[in-house]
């Protein structure tokens, strides 16, 4: 059965969709401030503008959440292009502030540990979770450099009142190529009744399953502390623009 999509907005290169938690994810109540001191550097101005505009995200509606977060994240990315070109690591701040609050990274981290969970200690898990979060931040931020204004269509909302996990289906519209179907999997917290994303499935490939396969064997062979240190080094990497076409478009 063909899904009817609507409500187009700008999204990213498909590579982002393979590795974002998540991520592009919402009832809007905009609180904005235009006060920016003129003697601030461009990077400081970027940070001020980040803190100036705060949008309320309704985490009790998974479909609305996904659309709103996607919209405000990419709007911010577009508005801060000059500062980002000067300092690509600003993308890490955007991911931390705009995406990560709506990603259940702890649940994802435990899913990645998977069957090895019982062989780890509480301290090892406590050390792993925040490092895994920063690993996601760096990974998402790097893929943000592939931003190319592809539109995305969102499936109309369905009833979710009796659901614990919902898949929000989207379709990335590609020029001259087959469109890409992407599903964001979001999970409801029983206590708060709020939803957060924990996985992304692009063309049938689960990001979470991929990371579990990639890291699971290393956890088994060398232990969780080793993987924690490995991801910590990867998280410290600077963000680099590698796509010439992006530089040409934004330069």
N, C-alpha and C positions, 0 to 999 in steps of 0.2 A: 504493500500500500504506500503510495507516494505521500510524503509529509508535506503539508503546506507551510511555508515559512513566511515570516513577516518581520517588520521592524528592523530594517537594515541599519548598521552602524559600521564605522571603519574598524578593521581588525588588523592583525599582523600577518607576516609571512607564515606559511604553513609550518616552517621549522619551529616557530614559537609554539604553535599548537601541539606539536609533538612533545614539547617540553615545558609547557607552562602549566601552574596549579594551579596550573591550577590556576593554571592557572590562570584566566581572564573572567572575571566573575562579575541594578540594585535599588522606593519611595524617597524622593529627594527633597531635602530641606536645606537650602544653600545658605551658609553663613560666610560672608566674604568681607575682607578688609582690604582697602586699597592703599593703606599706609605703608610705604616703603622708603627707607632713608636713602637719599641720593648718593651718599658717600659709601654705600656698600659695594663690594665687589660683585661681579656677575654671578658667582657661585653663591654668595650670601643672599643675593636677591632671589635666586632660584629657591633657596631654602625657605626664605620668608614667604614667597608666593605659595609654597607647599603648605605651610602652616596657616596661611591666611584663609584658604578656601577649604572648608570642611563640609563634606556632604554626608548626611545621615543615610545609612544603608539599612534597609529593612531585611534583617537576616531571618525573618520568619516566613518569607516567601522565596523559595529557591530560584524560581524563574525570574522574578524581578531582581533578585540579588545578582544573578549572573549578568543580566543586561546592564544594570546600573554600574557595577564595578568595571565592566569592560569599557563602558562609555567614559567614565571619569578618568580611568587610567590612561586611555589613549588620548583624551583631550589634554591631560597634563603633559604627556609625552610630546605632543605637538607644540604646546605652548612653551616648552622649555628646550626646544631644539638647539638654540644658540648656546646655552649653558652646557647642554649635554655634549655638543661637539667639542667644547673646550675642555670638559672633564667628563668622560664617559662613565666614570664611577657614580655619577649622580643617578644613573639608572638603578643602582642598588638601592638608593634611598627611595626611589619611586616604588620599587617592588616591595620593600619593607613596609612602606606607609600605605600603599594603595591595594596591594594584593594579599600580603601575608595575614592581615587581620581576618580574612575570610577563607583561609586555608587551614584545615585541621592537620597541621604538620606533625603533631605528636601521634595522631592515629596513623598517618602515613608512615612515619618513622618505625612504629611498632610493626606495621604490616611488612615493611622491608626486612626487618629482623626475622619475622616469620617464625618458622619452626625452631629457630635457634634461640628463641626468647627465654626458654627455661634454662638454657645453659649460660645465661648472662646474669650478672648481679644487678641489684637496684642502682648502685652507684654507676656502673657501666652504662646503663640505660639513661640515667639522668645526665651523664656526660654526652651521650650520643645525640639526644633529641635536639638541643640547641645548635649543635654543629650541623646536623642534618638540615635544620631550618636555614642556616646561613649558606649551606651548599645549594639549597633550592633557590635562595635569593640570587646568588652569583650565577647560577645556571639560567634562571629566567632573565636576569639582566643582560647577559650576553646575547641571548636570543632576541631581546628587544632591539638590538642593533640591526636586525633584519626587517624592521618595520617598513612596510611598503604600501600601506593604505588599502589593502584588500578589504572589500566589504564582507560582512558576515550576516547571514539571516538566521533568526532565532525561531525555533518551533513555538507555536502558541502554547501558553500555559495549560497544564492539565491538573486535575484534582490530585492533591497530595496529602489530604487530611489524614488518611490512614496509612501513609507510607513512612518508612524509616530511612530509606535510600531512594533518591530520585536521580534519573539521568536527564539532564537538560541538553537536548539535541540542537546542534547548530550546523550550518553549512557555509563553508568559506567559498566565495565565488571567485573563480580563477579565470583570467582572460586567456583564451587559446589553449586551455588545459582542462582536464576533468575537475569538477568541483570536489572539495574535500569535506567529508562528513566528520564532525567532531562532537563527542558527547562528554559533558562535564558531569561527573558523579559527585553528588552532594549528600551529606548524611545529617540526620536530625539528632540534636542533643536532647535526650529524654527529659533532663532536668530543666533546661532553659527553653526548650522548644525552638531553638535557633538552628539554622542550617550552616554548614561549612563544606567547602569542596575538599575532596581528598584524592581524587584521581581524574585523569583525562584519558579518553579513548579516541584515538585518531585513526580513522579507516580500520577499525577493529583491533588496533594495537593499544594496549593499556600501558600508560606511563608507569604506573605503580608496579605492574607485573614485570616490566622491563628492568626497573631499578632493583626489584627483588632478585631477579635472575642475575643481574650484574654484580650485586654486592653479596648475595647469599653465599656463594661459594667462597668468597674471601673471608666472610665472617666464620664460616665453618673451618677453614684452613688456618686462619691467623688470629681469629678472635675479634670481638667487637671493639676493644680499645684500639687495635691496629687500624680498623676501618674508620674509627673516629678521627684519628690523627691524619689518615689519608684524606678524608673529606675536609678537614680543617685546612690543609695545604691548598686544596682545590678552591676553597672558599675565599682564600686570601688573594686570589688572582685578580689583576686589574681587568676591567672591561675594555675590549678593543674593538674598534670598527674594522671589520674585515671585508665588507661588501662595498666595492667601488661604486656600484650603481646608486647606493644610498647616499654616499658622499656627494655624487654628482647632483642628485635631486635636492639635497638640503644645502649644498654649498652655494 
